[in-house]
Amino acid sequence: MHTTTAITMRAPLARIFETAADLSGWPKILPHYRYIHYYERGPVRNIVKMAATRSGLPIAWTSEEIIDRDKMEVRFTHLKAFTKGMHVVWRFRDTPAGVHVEIIHDLRFRVPALQWLSDPVIGTFFIDHIAHRTLRCMKNHLEAEAGVQ
């Protein structure tokens, strides 16, 4: 399963990057995120339990987060739950229209007999929906903060 979700935000690149990297602030600005619990916390590596909802359905997963300021990437590896082994990369690129923010999800589902469910259920129903909402809400928050109308 491979999905890419992207949006352009009109706010400073550094502010967008730090907002995406600082998971502790997500439940305050992303209404579909229920909580973020830190198991390990550091300046460039965190282990977190993330919990969100998808149309009222509660979901949760545990991830390792790597904050790579040199590459301007925030990377996640899902460590537990149905998405165990999924790799997620947030990328940020300045463009004339604003900052292009892209989230890439890659998963080789670990139960081969159920691989056919991976794209429509995990990819489309959960990941695409939540990633689009995350980017829209983050864009609205950051552009309002920057005074963009």
Sequence and secondary structure as in RCSB ss.txt:
>XXXX:A:sequence
MHTTTAITMRAPLARIFETAADLSGWPKILPHYRYIHYYERGPVRNIVKMAATRSGLPIAWTSEEIIDRDKMEVR
FTHLKAFTKGMHVVWRFRDTPAGVHVEIIHDLRFRVPALQWLSDPVIGTFFIDHIAHRTLRCMKNHLEAEAGVQ
>XXXX:A:secstr
 EEEEEEEE S HHHHHHHHH GGGHHHH TTEEEEEEEE  SSEEEEEEEEEETTEEEEEEEEEEEETTTTEEE
EEE SSTTTT EEEEEEEEETTEEEEEEEEE   S GGGHHHIIIIIIIIIIIHHHHHHHHHHHHHHHHHHT  
